[in-house]
Amino acid sequence: MLRWLSASLIAAVLSAFAVLLLTGRYLADGPVLLRFGPDHGVHAGDLFVVLGWALALLAEVGLLRAPGRRDG
C-alpha cells in the first residue's frame, strides 16, 4: 500500500509541475516574499512548488524503504 501511495504522489507532483512548466505561469503567483531584483524574486506561489518537491522526495524515500519485492 505504501509503495502505491508513494508512486501515486510522485506521479501527481510531476504532473502538476509539468502543467506549470507548459503554461509558463502559476495559477496564483501571489505576493513577492523576497525580491532578488526588479524582475526576479520568490513569490508566495513558489512555496507550493517547494512543498510539492519536498513531498515527492519524501515519497521517493518511502518507496525505497517500503518492504516488499526488491529488484536487483
Secondary structure, 3 states (H helix, E strand, C coil): CHHHHHHHHHHHHHHHHHHHHHHCCCCCCCCEEEECCCCCEEECCHHHHHHHHHHHHHHHHHHHHCCCCCCC
